[in-house]
Amino acid sequence: MSFVNPDSLDRTIALLESLAKSGRTMTYGEAALELGCHHRSIRFLLAPIQAFCAYRGLPCLTVLIINQTLGRPGRGCDHAFDSAVEIPKVCAFDWSTVDFPSGRRLRLYQPRAGHK
């Protein structure tokens, strides 16, 4: 995943933390506009964040980015949880207590085998 810009990962984390703090979700399209990328490539920014959260046993922060039609995360999100349950957990969690690695180090986190 070396083609992912580390600064984009840092901006994605900041966006997700802001959404969690305000108790909001955002569509893939809205997030892509905010981050300056195509909505189909946003998965490359979300995957290492999702993997980091899973590795650390944190709520899945990336669940806040949803499919506009379905109103829930897309296929690339780990479906081992119910997003209707996970979204409130993510919003209630104090993300200021999490020391995310820099984007350069965060991009090394990869989804677990068998996960998209």
C-alpha positions, 0 to 999 in steps of 0.5 A: 500500500505504498501508494497511499499518501501518509498525509492523506491518512492523517487527514482521514483520521482527523476527519473520522475523529471529528465525525465521532465527536459530533456523532455523525456519519458521512457517505463515501462520496462526501468523505472523498470530496472532503479528502480530495480523492475519488470515492472508490479509492477511499477504501485505501485510506480506510483499510489501514485505519480499520486494521489498526483499530482491530489490532488494538481492540478499538471500536471500528472508527471507519464504520462512520463512512457509509454507503449512501444507498444502504446507510451502512458501511460498504463491502470493504468494511469488516462485517464482523459487527453490526454497524447499528451497534458499532456506530454508537460505540465509536461515537461514545469512545474517547478517541483523544486517548488513542495514539494513532501512528503517523500516516507513514507508519499507519499504512503498514497496517493491513486488514487481517487475512480473510477480511477485505 
